[in-house]
Amino acid sequence: MRITIRVRLTVLFAALFVLLAAVLVGTSYAFVARATTPEAQAAERVQALEEALADQGIEVNIATRLGPPDGGLDHANFPGGRSSNPVADTLRQIEDQARANVLQDLLTRSLIAFAISAVIAVGLAYWLAGRVLRPVDEIAREANSLSETTLDRRLPNDGPPDEFGRLKTAFNGMLGRLEGSFESRQRFASDASHELRTPLAVMRASADNVLASPRPTKQARELAEEVRAQVLRSDSLMESLLTLSRADDVTHTREPVDLADVAAHVVTESEPRATAAGIRLDLDVEDAPVVADPILMERMLANLVDNAVRYNVEADGWVTCVVRTVGDAATVEVANTGPLVDADDVGRLFERFRRGDQRSEVSGHGLGLPIVSRVVDVHGGTVVAVPRAEGGLVVTVTLPATA
């Protein structure tokens, strides 16, 4: 079991209190014991008697008068001293017993008070440690609530400029640097993707010109078709990178979106390609309102449907897209026929640039499902993929629904 800092501070504060209380109890007991010895009491009586005589104008040194020649105090010559008188000895024993009883009672009461104070000290030490560490807990809670989409938030720092104030200032500075780093990365990815589109457009136009010429040579036509196919593949990759860049951005456009409308639009655009491939594309939707980035929602559904159609190699295959609102969640389920998928390989399908079937000629660039996962993640949802026993996948996306 790991001991927290609060427990450590509690032990430290309580130990210091117990140590000081033990010193206080021991010192008090020692002072009382020393002050109640027979010698100390006899000396007090002699001093009191001398002071009383002095008040009457009689100056006398009783200790010298009653003491031996060497000037010491002979306790047998005055009350409280040792003597051969049985009565005096009995009184002396009674006095010693009373002194022992007083000291024992003092020790017992002191130990009881010490134990009660120690218990109270532990509770107060725990409370005090919590008060001391409260700013750290506030910083921890604020830090846990932050994410890459909320890096623009800052910790409130309206307290005194103490150690915790300097810690909050340093933490806010770190958040500012992280926000700047994320924004720079997103700008670079977006700018690089846009710049790469220009040469790709030129290459595609050149290939289209060769293919549109009256009588191109066989070699030129094959080369132009290959260039055009690679340009289309690269353009799709650029589009995916732009989507990832938008999904990774720290700020998003959030507005009401109905997933049913988005799904209908995506399926309508994908239907010609599915029909050409001999794949039946079915749509079953209900209203599923969410607050999200509409562009990212469209790309998410387009990737789901595109993957389902792309890897559907079965004869008379089918793809279904179902949109529902279940409780407070909007769900999108895309199922398809296709090759058998090992359950152990499903998790790797969501890794970037991981293709579902490396040997397949229709395999994409490996960013379809990773984009879906990233878009769902930044919108606070979940995505689950389950392989069908007959082949293919069932991918279910769940997002927080709105009224």
N, C-alpha and C positions, 0 to 999 in steps of 0.2 A: 504494500500500500504506500503510495506516494504521500508524503507529508506536505501540506500546503504551506505557503508563506504565512497565512493567517494563524495556523496552528503553531508554527514556529515562533511567531511574535507573541502569541498567547503564552507559550511556555516560557519565553524569555521574560516577559513582564511579570508573570506570576512567580517565577523563580526569584526575580529581584525583590518583589514584595515579601515573599516568604523569608528570604535571607535577612532583609531589614527587620521584619517582625521578630525573627528568631534572635537577632542581636538585641533588639529592644527588650524582649522578655528575659533573656539571659542577664542583661545588664541590670534591669530592675530587680531581679531576684538576688543578684550578687550584692547590690547596694543595700537591700533590705536585710539580707542575712548578716552583712557586716555591721549594719547599724544596730542590730539586736543582740550582739554578743555581750556576755557579762562584763567584759572589760569596757566596752563602749558605753553600756548603760551606767557602770560605776563612774566612768569619767564624766558622763552627762550629769549625774547626781552631784558630783563634787563641784563641777562648774556652776551648777544651779545654786548650790549652797554658798559658794564664794561670792556669786553675784548678789545673793540675798544679804549676806553680811556686809558686802560693800555698800549696799543701799543704806544700811544702818550706820555707816561710817567706820566699820571695822575691816581693816585690811589684814588678811591672813591667808597663808598658803597651806591649805589643808593637806595636800599631798605631801608637803615637806614635813608637817607636824606628825602625820600618821605613818609616814614611810620609813624605811630603814636608813642607816647612815649613808648609804651610797646614793640616796636621793630617789630610789625607785619607789613605786607605790605598793605598799603592803596591803593586799586586799583582805587580810584577816582582821584589820583594825577598824573597818567601817562597813556599814550595811552593804550586803551584796558580795562581800569577800568570803574567801574560804576560811573556815574555822572548825574547831572541834566541838562546837555547840550543835547537838542533834536537831534542835529546832531550826537553827540557821541552815543546816544541811537539808532538812526537809523542805524549807521554803525555797532553797536553791534548786532542788529537784523539780518542785512544782513550776518554778520559773522557767527552767530548761524545757520541761514538757510543753508548757504554754508556747514557748518560742518555737519549738519543733512543730506544734500544731498550726501555728500561724504561718510558718514557712511552707508547710505541706499544703495548706489551704490556698495560699498565694500561688504556689506552683500549679495546683490543679485548675484553679480558675484561669490562670494565665494560659495554660495549654488548651483549655476549652475555647477561650477567646481567640487563641492563635489558630485553632482548627477552623472555627467559624469564619474568621477573617481570611484564611487561605482559600476556602471555598468561594467566598464572595469575591476575592481577588482574581480567581480564575475566570469567573463570569465577567467581571469588569474588564479584565485583560482581553478576553475574547471580543467583547463589544468595542473596546478601544482599538484593537487591531483591525476590526471591520471598518471603523471610522477612518483610520489611517489609510487603509487600502481602498476606500470607496472611489477615489478618483481613478485608480488603476482599473477597477471593475467597470467604471463608466467608459474608459478608453477601450477596454476589451470588448464591451458590448457594441460600441460604435464601430470598432474595427470588424467584428463579425458580421455586422449588417451591411458592410460595404462590399461591393463587387466591381467588376470591370465596367459595369454599366452605370455605376453611381460614384465614380471617382471624383466627380465635381463637388461632392459633399465634403464638409470640413467639420472637425470637432469644435464645439464651442469652447472658447478660451477667454472667459470673462472673469476668471479668478485672479488671485494674487500671483505675482511673478515668482513663484517658488519652484521647487523641483518638478512638481506635477505640471505647472504651467509651462515650463521649458520642455517637458516631455510632450505635451500636446502641440506646442509650436513645432517641434521636430517632426512629429507625426503628420501634421498638416503639410509641412514642407515636403515630406516623402510622398504624400498623396498628390501634391502638385506635380512633382517630377514624374510620378507614374502616369498621371493623366497626360502630360506632355509627351511621354514616350509612346503611349498608346495612340495618341492622335497622329504623331509622326509616322508610326508604322502603318496606320490606316491610309494616310495620305500617300505614302510611298507605294503601297500595293495598288491603290486606286489609280494613281498617276502612271505607274508602270503598265498596268493593264490597258489603260486608254492609249498610251503611246504605242503599245504593241499592236493595237488594232489597225493602225494606219498601214503599216507594211503588209499586214495580212489582207487588208482590203485591196491593196494594189496587186498582190499576187493572185487573188481570186479573180479580179478583173482581167488580168493578163490571161489566166487559164480560160476564162469564159470567152475571150476574144479568139483564142486558138480554136476552141470547140465550135465557135460560131462562124468560122471562116468556111468558104465554099468547099474546098477540097484539101483538108489537112492530111498530112502523111499519117500512116498508121502509128509510127513511133511518136510523132508529135501529139496525136490524139491520146495515146496511152499515157504519155508524160503529163499532158494537161489534166486528164482525169485524175491521175494520182496526186498532182499538185492541188487540184480543187478539193479532193477528199481530205487531204492533210490540212488544208486551210480551214475547212469546215470543222475538223476535229480541234484544231488550235483555237478557232473562234469559240467553240463550245467550252474549251478549257478556260479561256479568258472570261467568259460569262460566269463560269463557276467560281473563278478566283474573285471576280468582282462581288459576287453574292457572299462569299466567305468574308471578304473585306467589309462588306456592309454589316454582316452578322457579327463580326468581331468588333465593330465600332462601339465606342463607349456611349454614344447617344443614338437613339432610334426615334423614328417618327411613329407615334402611337395614336391610333384613331380607331373608331368602331369598324370592324370588318365582319362580314358574314361568310363563314367558311363554305356555306352552301353555294353562294354566288361564285366564290373563287373556284371551287371544285367544278362547277358547271362550266365555267370559262376554260379551265385547263383541259377538261375532258373533251370539250368541243374542238379545241385546237389539236388535240392528240388523236382524235378519231380518224382522220384521213390516213395517217401513218399506220394506225392499228388495223384499219380495214385493208390497206395494201398488203399488210403482213398476214392477213387471214386471222386476225385476233378479234374476238368479240369484246367490246368495251361497254360495260354497264355502269350506270350511275344511279345511286339511291341516296337522296339527300333530304334533310330537314334543316330548319333554321338552326344555326349554330353561331351566335354572335360572340365575338371576342374583341378585345382591345389589343391591337398588334400593328406591326409594320406591314402594310398591304403588299409591298413589293416582296418582302421576305416570305409572306404567306403564299404568294403565288409561286415563287421559286420552290418553296418546300413541296407544295402539292405537285408542281410540274416535275420535280425530280422523282417523287414517289411513282407517279404514273409513267414517266419515261423509263425508269428502271424496270417497272412491271412489264412494260411492253418490250423493252430491249432484250431482256433475258427470258422472254416467253418463247421457247423454241418448240413447244408442243404443237402437234397438228390439231386444228380446231381449238386453240387455246383461248383463254378468256382472262379478263381483268375486271375486277369490280372495285368501285370506289363508293364507300358508304360514309355519310356524314350524319352525326347524331349529336343531340345534347342530352347527357345523362346526369341528372342532378345539377351540380354546379360546375360541370366539366363538359367541354366540347371535344368530341372525338372524331377522328378521321381514320378509317380503316381501308387500306388498299391491299387486296389479295390478288394473287395471280397463279396460274399454272406455270410450270417450268421444271428445270432439272432439280433433282434431290439436293437438299442443302443439309450438311451435317450441323447438328445443334451446337457443336463445339466451335464451329466457324462463324456462327451468327454474330458474335461480338466483334470479330475482326472486320466484318463488313462495314462497320461504322468508323474504321480507321481511315485517315486520309490517304488517298492514292492506293488503297487496297481494292483490287478488283475481285469480283465474285468468282470468276472462273478464268484463270490465266490462259487456258487453252482455247477459250471461246473467241471466235472472230468478231463477235458483237460486243465484247467487253468494252466498257467505256474508259474514262480517265480516272476512275476511282474516287470521285468527289460527290457522287449523288447522295448516298446515305449520310456521309459525314456532314454535308450541308444541311440535310434534314435534322440531324442530331444537334448541330450547332444552333440552328434557328429555333428549334423547340426549346433548347436550353436557355437561350437569352430571353425567351418569353415565359419562363417559369413552368414549362410543361415536361412531359415525359414521352419517350418513344420506345416501343417494344416491338421486336421482330421475332416471329415464331415460324419455324419451317413447317410446311404442310407434309403430311405423311405421303401424299401422292406426288409431291414435288412442288416447288415454288415457295413463296413466302406470304405471310400475313403480317403487315406492318401496321401498328396502331399508334396513332399520335393523340395525346391527351393534353389539352390546353385549358386554362381557367376561363370559364364562360362568364359572360356579363348578362345583365337583365335585358 
